[in-house]
Amino acid sequence: MKIRKLEDHIKNKRQKLDVEKPDDHKIWSGIHKHFSENSSLRKRVVFWRAAAIIALLLSIGFVLVYEFGGKATDPQAGIGEADMIYHHRMYDQEIESKWQEVNSMQMDIEDFPWLMDELEEIEQVHLDYLKDLKNMGGQPEIKRAIENYYVQKIRLLDRLLIEIDKKQNYENRKDQNTLIY
């Protein structure tokens, strides 16, 4: 009931309540501004293009610094010739002891052709790196590659020892099984 009275009052006094008329020009200019953000869109596009160019230039700069300027921070760069020879002698001694262990097992290593092929292949790569070392000097990449050669050869010899041991164990079990039957 109170709502009906309110509605009647508004209808009767409407002319007195509407004292201001809306400014159509202001309303349409606001709508036009909202929908025509073309200039704002252009600013955003220019901003993102500039940001992409800056990011690209920074990336190129980092790559160039890393590739050409970062060589001095390489841990292998400071290794002198004497240190490198010392490390190689230690690796050679380790390899020699592994070969002695392989020979002491009195097993035909030709039973493991895949391991022998791997050893021959890394030996050939090692000879190539030694030629590079002689021709180009002690660059860190070459030193690292030679170091990796020694590590790989020791791992392959360890693998060969494991395979020989497995084969000997298999043959021992096989011999024991034939005695039981």
Secondary structure, DSSP 8 states (H G I E B T S, - for coil): -HHHHHHHHHHHTHHHH------HHHHHHHHHHHH--HHHHHHHHHHHHHHHHHHHHHHHHHHHIIIIIGGGG-TTTT--HHHHHHHHHHHHHHHHHHHHHHHHTT--GGG-HHHHHHHHHHHHHHHHHHHHHHHH---HHHHHHHHHHHHHHHHHHHHHHHHHHHHHHHHHHHHHHHHH-
